[in-house]
Amino acid sequence: MSPVLFFRLSLLAPVLLPILLLFTGPEGPAAFLMLALVFGGPAYLFLALLLYRWIGRRHSTGSIRRLVFLSPIIFVPIEAVFMTLLMLFVESNQIHLIEIAYMIMVFSGYSLLVGYIYVVLVSFTSIALEWFGWLSEEESGTVQRHTNC
């Protein structure tokens, strides 16, 4: 499997993992990750589309891994915009700037925690796949560039 395909498929993890964990019961990790999906889902969809495109433009597995490592940090301002719009829409006449700032701070910390849990899972999975020889660079150490993305 090519690194581009693997890392693009890994963008599905924040959607699939909470759903799969629901089969173990609605509490614990499943509830934690499902809460992240519910509150961060629309913002994550936007980020996933950006990352899908950016991953195809990377020239090496290392540059893709750096992008994956930075993705939770990239997600924070995207989620802040979505959260602000949601709060303004839901409580349009009773919202205060301090409430928006507080919600952004709370959800930013939560998003970074959840985001880096996924980064660790994806990173360890990619290392394991490389170790077993199932993930390999194409064409002498570089990722083949996909022009149709």
C-alpha positions in Angstrom: 0.0 0.0 0.0 1.3 3.5 -0.8 1.7 6.0 2.0 -0.7 8.4 0.2 -3.4 5.7 0.2 -2.8 4.7 3.8 -2.8 8.3 5.2 -5.9 9.2 3.2 -7.7 6.1 4.5 -6.6 7.0 8.0 -8.7 10.2 7.7 -11.7 7.8 8.3 -10.5 6.7 11.7 -12.2 9.6 13.7 -15.5 8.5 12.2 -15.2 4.7 12.1 -13.5 4.1 15.5 -16.2 5.7 17.7 -18.9 3.8 15.8 -16.9 0.5 16.1 -16.3 1.1 19.8 -20.1 1.5 20.4 -20.4 -2.3 20.0 -18.3 -2.6 23.2 -20.9 -0.5 25.1 -21.9 3.2 25.2 -19.6 4.1 28.0 -15.9 4.6 28.4 -13.8 5.2 25.3 -16.8 4.9 23.0 -18.6 7.8 24.7 -15.5 9.9 24.8 -14.8 9.5 21.1 -18.5 9.8 20.1 -18.7 13.1 21.9 -15.7 14.3 19.9 -17.4 13.2 16.7 -20.7 14.9 17.5 -19.2 18.2 18.5 -16.3 18.2 16.1 -17.8 16.4 13.2 -18.6 19.3 10.8 -15.3 21.0 11.5 -13.5 17.6 11.1 -15.2 17.0 7.7 -13.8 20.3 6.5 -10.3 19.5 7.8 -10.4 15.9 6.4 -11.2 17.3 2.9 -8.3 19.7 3.2 -5.9 17.0 4.4 -7.1 14.6 1.7 -6.0 17.1 -0.9 -2.8 18.1 0.9 -1.7 14.4 1.4 -1.8 13.8 -2.3 0.6 16.8 -2.9 3.3 15.6 -0.5 6.5 14.2 -1.9 7.6 11.9 0.9 6.2 9.9 3.7 8.1 12.2 6.1 6.3 15.2 4.8 2.9 13.4 5.1 3.8 12.4 8.7 4.6 16.0 9.6 1.2 17.1 8.1 -0.5 14.4 10.2 1.4 15.6 13.3 0.3 19.2 12.7 -3.3 18.3 11.9 -4.7 18.7 15.5 -3.2 22.1 15.6 -4.6 23.0 12.2 -8.0 21.7 13.5 -8.2 24.1 16.5 -8.9 27.4 14.5 -11.3 25.5 12.1 -13.2 24.2 15.1 -13.2 27.7 16.7 -14.9 29.2 13.7 -17.5 26.4 13.6 -18.1 26.7 17.3 -18.5 30.4 17.2 -20.9 30.2 14.3 -22.9 27.5 16.1 -23.1 29.5 19.3 -24.1 32.6 17.4 -26.8 30.7 15.5 -28.2 28.8 18.6 -28.1 31.7 21.1 -28.1 34.7 18.7 -29.4 37.3 21.1 -28.0 36.1 24.4 -24.4 35.3 23.6 -21.4 37.1 25.1 -17.9 37.2 23.8 -16.5 35.7 27.1 -18.8 32.7 26.6 -17.5 32.1 23.1 -13.9 32.4 24.3 -14.5 30.0 27.1 -16.1 27.4 24.8 -13.2 27.8 22.3 -10.7 27.2 25.1 -12.5 24.1 26.4 -13.1 22.5 23.0 -9.6 23.4 21.8 -8.0 21.4 24.7 -10.4 18.5 24.1 -9.7 18.6 20.4 -6.0 18.6 20.9 -6.3 15.6 23.2 -8.5 13.6 20.9 -6.6 14.7 17.8 -3.2 13.5 19.2 -4.8 10.2 20.3 -5.6 9.6 16.6 -2.1 10.9 15.5 -0.5 8.3 17.8 -2.8 5.5 16.5 -2.1 6.4 12.9 1.6 6.8 13.4 2.0 3.5 15.2 -0.1 1.8 12.5 2.0 3.2 9.7 5.2 2.2 11.5 3.9 -1.3 12.0 2.8 -1.6 8.3 6.2 -0.4 7.2 7.9 -2.9 9.5 5.8 -5.8 8.0 6.5 -4.4 4.5 2.9 -3.6 3.8 3.5 0.1 3.5 6.2 1.2 1.1 7.4 4.2 -0.8 6.8 4.2 -4.5 9.5 5.0 -7.1 12.8 5.0 -5.2 11.8 6.7 -2.0 9.3 9.3 -3.1 5.5 9.2 -3.1 4.0 9.2 -6.5 2.3 12.4 -7.2 -1.4 12.1 -7.9 -2.4 14.8 -10.4 -6.2 14.1 -10.4 -6.8 15.3 -6.8 
